[in-house]
């Protein structure tokens, strides 16, 4: 697990973007990865967080639907 670096996660997130994955789904996957790596850090399995400095994708603002 110590071989996983920030660039690996960035490539994964880039691949998700290229496959037209919704931004909210990408944000959920990134949140899951953050939680997993925080858990590994608490257990002492890794020395640093590879997710540090990676931001969530900007969410699209939805317009409310108008009822006639």
MOCORVEN-V307509 format. One record per residue. N is the residue number from 0. PSI is psi in whole degrees, -180 to 180 (NA if undefined). D_LAST is the distance of its C-alpha to the last C-alpha in whole Angstrom. Layout:
BEGIN
n->N psi->PSI d_last->D_LAST
n->N psi->PSI d_last->D_LAST
END
This chain:
BEGIN
n->0 psi->-25 d_last->55
n->1 psi->-8 d_last->57
n->2 psi->-12 d_last->57
n->3 psi->126 d_last->53
n->4 psi->169 d_last->52
n->5 psi->-38 d_last->49
n->6 psi->-32 d_last->49
n->7 psi->-43 d_last->49
n->8 psi->-37 d_last->46
n->9 psi->-39 d_last->44
n->10 psi->-42 d_last->45
n->11 psi->-46 d_last->43
n->12 psi->-36 d_last->40
n->13 psi->-40 d_last->41
n->14 psi->-41 d_last->41
n->15 psi->-40 d_last->38
n->16 psi->-41 d_last->36
n->17 psi->-28 d_last->38
n->18 psi->13 d_last->36
n->19 psi->38 d_last->33
n->20 psi->139 d_last->32
n->21 psi->146 d_last->29
n->22 psi->-35 d_last->30
n->23 psi->-35 d_last->29
n->24 psi->-40 d_last->32
n->25 psi->-42 d_last->34
n->26 psi->-39 d_last->34
n->27 psi->-42 d_last->34
n->28 psi->-41 d_last->38
n->29 psi->-39 d_last->39
n->30 psi->-41 d_last->38
n->31 psi->-44 d_last->40
n->32 psi->-41 d_last->43
n->33 psi->-46 d_last->43
n->34 psi->-43 d_last->44
n->35 psi->-47 d_last->46
n->36 psi->-32 d_last->48
n->37 psi->-39 d_last->49
n->38 psi->-46 d_last->50
n->39 psi->-36 d_last->53
n->40 psi->-43 d_last->53
n->41 psi->-35 d_last->54
n->42 psi->-12 d_last->56
n->43 psi->16 d_last->58
n->44 psi->-24 d_last->57
n->45 psi->159 d_last->56
n->46 psi->-28 d_last->57
n->47 psi->162 d_last->54
n->48 psi->117 d_last->51
n->49 psi->-15 d_last->49
n->50 psi->-6 d_last->46
n->51 psi->129 d_last->47
n->52 psi->-4 d_last->45
n->53 psi->123 d_last->42
n->54 psi->155 d_last->39
n->55 psi->149 d_last->36
n->56 psi->148 d_last->34
n->57 psi->132 d_last->31
n->58 psi->146 d_last->28
n->59 psi->138 d_last->24
n->60 psi->123 d_last->22
n->61 psi->138 d_last->18
n->62 psi->140 d_last->15
n->63 psi->147 d_last->13
n->64 psi->142 d_last->10
n->65 psi->130 d_last->6
n->66 psi->127 d_last->4
n->67 psi->NA d_last->0
END
